[in-house]
Every structure is written in structure tokens, then in C-alpha cells.
Amino acid sequence: MTGVKQTKASIKVKKEASLHDVMSSERAVQIEHVTIRSNKPFATVKANLERLVPKLDGGIFQLVADGEIQLLKQRLEQGPELAIFLFRDHGGQLRIMGRSSKAFNTRSATRSPRQR
């Protein structure tokens, strides 16, 4: 790896108690943006990342949609500490601008400190 760039930002998110409840609360969360550059082949770096950081179980999103809060908490507590919940090919956007086409973007999340 030739370099890693990290930036930090804080944002506020609203958390609703339920879909039918109008009560809400706010809390600050920390976001870290990490850029990885490597001299290794693109396919190798991508495969290593996918091997080291598992994808979040897709059933989690259905539990959120169904409002199954207790089951959701149990599944998250039993899952990995770090998981990828979104993966997209960023290369297509770069190709439009005439830049390198070998890039991807992931969104990963860790369990909150209370869950670790």
C-alpha cells in the first residue's frame, strides 16, 4: 500500500422510534473516509478487501423495513464487528471523466461501542 488518507467528520442523524410514532431524537455519529492506494493489482486488492470485510447480511434490511427492532438488534449483535453494507463500481463514473476505470466504493459500518 502506497498511502492511506483519512478524513473525519461528524454529522447528526435523526432516529425515529417507529414508523407510526412522531417522536424522534438526534445524536452525533463519527464518519471516517479512508482512501487506499496500492501498487498491487486492482483485482488482488479488491479480493483481499472482500475476504477481510464481510458483507452485511441482506436480511438486516428487511428487518428494518418490517420494524422488527428486537430481532434486528440480536442479528446485529451476532454479526461481524465491521461489515460492508454497500458496494458500487466507481470506475464507470471515472471513465466518463476520462480517468482510471479501476475503482470501487464501499460503505462499511461498525457496531456501536455499546455493542462490542
Backbone bond lengths (Angstrom), bond angles and torsions (degrees), N, CA, C in turn:
res aa  C-N    CA-C-N  psi(-1)  N-CA   C-N-CA  omega(-1)  CA-C   N-CA-C  phi
1 M - - - 1.438 - - 1.521 107.82 -
2 T 1.329 116.17 129.44 1.454 119.10 -178.16 1.516 112.88 -90.58
3 G 1.313 118.39 -22.51 1.455 118.29 179.76 1.512 111.92 -171.61
4 V 1.308 115.35 149.76 1.455 121.63 175.67 1.519 106.96 -131.20
5 K 1.310 116.58 127.09 1.456 121.98 -179.95 1.524 107.32 -112.53
6 Q 1.317 116.93 128.90 1.454 121.03 178.64 1.521 109.70 -124.21
7 T 1.305 115.83 136.20 1.446 121.34 171.83 1.520 107.26 -129.74
8 K 1.319 116.49 149.32 1.463 120.50 -179.35 1.516 109.32 -122.87
9 A 1.318 115.63 144.98 1.450 121.47 176.48 1.516 108.81 -147.83
10 S 1.283 116.44 153.97 1.460 120.75 174.93 1.513 108.60 -116.40
11 I 1.315 116.34 139.92 1.454 121.65 176.27 1.522 108.25 -133.21
12 K 1.300 115.98 161.34 1.456 120.37 175.49 1.521 108.43 -104.95
13 V 1.308 115.84 137.67 1.460 120.96 177.12 1.517 109.00 -123.02
14 K 1.306 115.96 147.68 1.449 120.68 176.63 1.515 108.31 -97.49
15 K 1.303 115.91 137.71 1.455 122.08 -179.47 1.519 107.71 -120.16
16 E 1.319 116.86 118.86 1.446 120.54 178.99 1.514 109.56 -93.31
17 A 1.325 116.23 141.45 1.451 121.51 -178.88 1.519 111.29 -66.41
18 S 1.322 117.93 -40.34 1.458 122.03 176.46 1.519 108.12 -159.68
19 L 1.311 116.01 170.48 1.456 119.28 -179.75 1.530 111.85 -68.93
20 H 1.323 117.92 -23.76 1.453 121.88 -176.59 1.519 112.50 -101.03
21 D 1.297 117.74 1.87 1.456 122.70 -175.74 1.521 109.05 -108.83
22 V 1.309 117.72 138.03 1.457 120.46 -178.70 1.519 113.18 -92.55
23 M 1.323 117.95 -3.47 1.456 121.04 178.93 1.527 109.60 -72.82
24 S 1.312 116.23 142.33 1.456 120.38 176.77 1.516 109.50 -145.94
25 S 1.325 115.62 165.32 1.457 121.05 176.33 1.514 107.87 -142.54
26 E 1.313 116.04 163.86 1.461 121.40 179.07 1.515 109.51 -123.44
27 R 1.342 115.37 148.43 1.452 120.95 173.17 1.523 107.93 -151.34
28 A 1.310 115.78 149.39 1.458 121.09 179.31 1.523 108.72 -84.62
29 V 1.321 116.78 140.18 1.457 122.07 174.86 1.528 108.31 -126.72
30 Q 1.306 115.31 151.25 1.460 120.01 -179.57 1.527 109.45 -98.08
31 I 1.315 116.24 136.88 1.454 122.44 177.60 1.522 107.92 -121.12
32 E 1.316 116.79 133.21 1.465 121.34 176.00 1.516 108.72 -117.02
33 H 1.311 116.43 129.15 1.460 122.50 176.95 1.518 107.33 -102.28
34 V 1.320 117.32 122.04 1.462 122.19 -177.35 1.523 108.82 -120.50
35 T 1.310 116.93 128.30 1.463 122.64 175.01 1.514 107.46 -111.80
36 I 1.325 116.39 128.22 1.467 121.15 179.75 1.523 108.49 -112.61
37 R 1.311 115.83 125.67 1.469 121.58 174.08 1.521 106.76 -117.38
38 S 1.320 116.50 139.47 1.456 120.14 -175.58 1.512 110.62 -144.30
39 N 1.338 115.83 150.70 1.464 121.45 173.52 1.521 111.36 -86.17
40 K 1.334 116.52 -7.41 1.459 120.81 179.26 1.525 109.76 -75.44
41 P 1.330 116.86 158.95 1.469 119.17 178.23 1.536 111.36 -59.68
42 F 1.316 115.47 144.90 1.460 122.32 -178.40 1.527 111.46 -52.32
43 A 1.315 117.11 -48.61 1.466 121.51 -177.37 1.533 111.36 -60.11
44 T 1.318 117.25 -35.93 1.467 121.48 179.83 1.528 110.78 -67.84
45 V 1.325 116.32 -45.60 1.467 120.71 -179.70 1.527 110.00 -63.69
46 K 1.320 116.62 -44.92 1.468 121.23 180.00 1.530 110.53 -61.93
47 A 1.324 117.26 -45.57 1.469 121.18 179.92 1.527 111.24 -63.54
48 N 1.320 117.32 -41.31 1.466 120.50 178.86 1.525 111.43 -64.12
49 L 1.320 117.46 -42.31 1.458 120.59 178.47 1.531 110.30 -62.80
50 E 1.321 116.74 -45.27 1.461 120.56 -179.99 1.531 111.64 -64.71
51 R 1.313 117.25 -30.87 1.466 121.14 178.45 1.527 111.09 -74.59
52 L 1.340 116.52 -38.64 1.460 121.35 -175.39 1.530 113.74 -81.59
53 V 1.322 116.91 -31.20 1.464 121.03 -177.57 1.529 107.93 -120.53
54 P 1.319 117.40 106.88 1.466 120.07 -176.94 1.526 112.55 -70.79
55 K 1.329 116.07 159.40 1.458 121.38 174.61 1.519 109.09 -79.10
56 L 1.314 115.70 144.99 1.456 121.75 176.61 1.522 108.84 -66.61
57 D 1.311 116.40 137.52 1.456 122.22 177.95 1.528 109.35 -55.74
58 G 1.320 117.32 122.20 1.458 122.41 -178.44 1.519 113.70 -59.97
59 G 1.329 117.65 -24.06 1.455 121.08 178.22 1.514 113.02 -64.39
60 I 1.326 117.08 -19.63 1.463 122.06 178.79 1.526 110.15 -59.48
61 F 1.329 116.46 -43.15 1.464 120.52 -177.34 1.531 111.20 -64.72
62 Q 1.315 117.32 -34.76 1.460 120.83 178.22 1.528 110.39 -69.13
63 L 1.327 117.19 -37.48 1.467 120.24 177.00 1.530 110.72 -62.93
64 V 1.334 116.68 -38.86 1.461 120.90 176.87 1.529 109.15 -62.59
65 A 1.336 116.33 -48.65 1.465 120.83 -178.74 1.526 111.87 -61.52
66 D 1.320 116.55 -35.30 1.468 121.23 -178.63 1.530 113.11 -83.92
67 G 1.336 117.87 -6.61 1.457 121.38 -179.68 1.523 113.41 72.12
68 E 1.324 117.24 24.04 1.473 122.80 -179.04 1.531 109.56 -83.93
69 I 1.329 116.52 71.98 1.460 122.38 -170.79 1.528 112.91 -63.81
70 Q 1.322 118.06 -47.67 1.467 120.25 -177.92 1.522 111.44 -63.71
71 L 1.328 116.89 -45.67 1.464 120.47 178.50 1.528 110.55 -64.84
72 L 1.320 116.68 -37.81 1.460 121.64 177.05 1.528 110.42 -59.92
73 K 1.328 117.07 -47.76 1.466 120.70 179.25 1.525 111.20 -59.59
74 Q 1.326 116.73 -43.48 1.468 120.41 179.13 1.524 111.26 -61.14
75 R 1.337 116.64 -46.34 1.465 120.34 -178.42 1.523 111.52 -64.59
76 L 1.332 117.05 -39.74 1.460 120.03 178.81 1.525 111.30 -66.33
77 E 1.332 117.08 -40.54 1.464 120.73 179.26 1.527 111.61 -64.97
78 Q 1.327 117.39 -31.77 1.463 121.71 -179.32 1.529 112.12 -84.41
79 G 1.319 117.52 -14.00 1.457 121.68 -176.66 1.515 112.74 -81.31
80 P 1.317 116.48 -177.75 1.470 121.44 -179.32 1.530 111.09 -67.70
81 E 1.327 116.15 155.66 1.458 120.70 179.41 1.530 111.26 -68.54
82 L 1.317 117.57 -33.10 1.461 123.24 177.92 1.515 107.70 -128.98
83 A 1.327 117.51 130.93 1.458 120.89 -179.28 1.518 110.35 -144.71
84 I 1.335 115.79 149.00 1.463 122.27 175.37 1.522 107.65 -87.93
85 F 1.339 116.72 124.12 1.460 118.52 177.09 1.517 112.59 -108.89
86 L 1.328 117.90 -5.87 1.463 121.20 176.04 1.530 108.33 -149.96
87 F 1.315 115.81 134.21 1.464 121.65 176.90 1.515 106.53 -134.10
88 R 1.338 117.34 129.47 1.460 118.64 175.57 1.519 110.60 -142.46
89 D 1.306 113.81 148.96 1.460 122.07 178.93 1.526 107.70 -78.37
90 H 1.309 116.11 111.08 1.464 121.73 -179.65 1.528 110.80 -87.13
91 G 1.325 116.68 -12.77 1.460 121.47 -177.48 1.510 114.08 -60.97
92 G 1.321 117.54 -36.25 1.469 120.54 179.88 1.512 111.81 -60.30
93 Q 1.315 116.53 -42.89 1.461 120.15 178.46 1.524 110.90 -65.34
94 L 1.318 116.44 -39.01 1.465 119.73 179.63 1.524 111.54 -68.22
95 R 1.329 117.21 -37.07 1.472 120.84 179.01 1.522 110.89 -61.14
96 I 1.321 117.30 -36.72 1.464 121.38 178.54 1.524 110.13 -59.39
97 M 1.329 116.22 -34.41 1.463 121.22 -179.46 1.524 112.16 -91.31
98 G 1.352 117.31 6.47 1.453 120.99 178.49 1.517 114.50 76.54
99 R 1.317 117.19 21.64 1.466 121.10 -178.93 1.517 110.13 -106.95
100 S 1.319 116.12 -178.67 1.459 123.04 -179.63 1.523 110.66 -52.13
101 S 1.322 116.32 139.83 1.461 119.77 -177.93 1.529 112.61 -99.11
102 K 1.314 118.12 2.19 1.461 121.38 -177.88 1.515 109.72 -103.01
103 A 1.313 114.49 88.92 1.465 120.63 179.37 1.520 108.43 -157.23
104 F 1.307 116.33 148.87 1.452 120.69 174.35 1.513 108.94 -141.96
105 N 1.309 115.35 161.52 1.448 122.54 -177.58 1.512 107.58 -128.31
106 T 1.319 116.65 134.28 1.461 120.10 176.57 1.514 109.05 -125.61
107 R 1.290 115.19 155.49 1.453 122.10 170.11 1.520 104.76 -118.89
108 S 1.302 115.42 121.90 1.457 121.53 -178.59 1.520 108.66 -121.84
109 A 1.310 115.53 156.69 1.459 120.05 178.70 1.515 109.58 -141.14
110 T 1.316 114.51 147.04 1.459 120.59 173.40 1.517 107.89 -108.13
111 R 1.303 114.84 156.96 1.458 118.32 174.00 1.517 108.25 -68.49
112 S 1.310 116.82 152.33 1.462 120.41 179.59 1.525 109.47 -64.83
113 P 1.340 118.64 157.05 1.463 120.71 179.90 1.528 112.60 -55.46
114 R 1.325 117.67 -30.78 1.463 120.35 178.69 1.530 111.66 -67.03
115 Q 1.323 117.80 -24.69 1.468 121.34 -177.26 1.517 112.77 -91.98
116 R 1.315 118.50 -12.29 1.466 120.70 -175.97 1.496 111.99 -77.52
